[in-house]
């Protein structure tokens, strides 16, 4: 699975359950937990991202680029839908 697709899926599901979009840090941590959970269930990696532990927890050096202008958008005019380009 592509990391951007994972982030979009998590953001969409989080918004449906909680009612608001997740913060950037929460979204990153949920993506990491999805990776860990999938690995424990299947023995395989969900994505090919290289996680690092930096400051307060898991981090992806490419994360800011992934969630910036061209990677993920939030359409406020269409019920706050997340989508990937």
SVG drawing of the C-alpha trace seen along z (x, -y; Angstrom):
<svg xmlns="http://www.w3.org/2000/svg" viewBox="-21 -25 36 38">
<polyline fill="none" stroke="black" stroke-width="0.4" points="0.0,0.0 1.2,-3.5 1.7,-5.7 -0.4,-8.6 -3.3,-6.1 -2.9,-4.9 -2.9,-8.5 -6.0,-9.4 -7.8,-6.3 -6.9,-6.9 -7.9,-10.6 -11.2,-9.7 -12.1,-7.0 -11.0,-9.2 -13.3,-12.0 -16.2,-9.7 -15.8,-8.3 -14.8,-11.5 -16.4,-14.2 -13.3,-16.3 -10.2,-15.8 -7.1,-14.5 -4.2,-16.7 -1.0,-16.1 0.7,-14.5 -2.2,-12.2 -2.4,-11.2 1.2,-10.2 1.0,-8.2 -2.2,-6.4 -0.3,-5.5 2.5,-4.1 0.1,-2.1 -1.5,-0.7 1.9,0.4 2.6,2.1 -0.8,3.8 -0.6,5.1 2.9,6.5 1.7,8.3 -1.3,9.8 0.3,10.8 4.1,10.8 4.5,8.4 4.9,4.7 1.9,2.5 4.1,-0.1 7.8,-0.4 8.4,-3.6 11.4,-3.9 10.2,-5.0 12.6,-6.7 12.2,-7.5 12.8,-11.1 12.0,-13.3 8.6,-12.1 7.9,-9.0 7.8,-7.6 8.4,-9.9 8.8,-9.8 11.2,-12.3 9.0,-12.6 5.8,-13.2 5.6,-17.0 5.9,-16.5 3.2,-13.7 0.6,-15.9 1.6,-19.2 -0.1,-20.8 0.2,-18.1 -0.2,-15.0 -3.4,-15.2 -6.1,-17.7 -9.2,-18.5 -12.2,-19.7 -14.2,-21.9 -16.9,-22.4 -17.7,-18.7 -18.4,-17.7 -14.7,-17.9 -13.7,-14.9 -10.1,-13.8 -8.6,-12.6 -5.2,-11.8 -4.0,-13.2"/>
</svg>
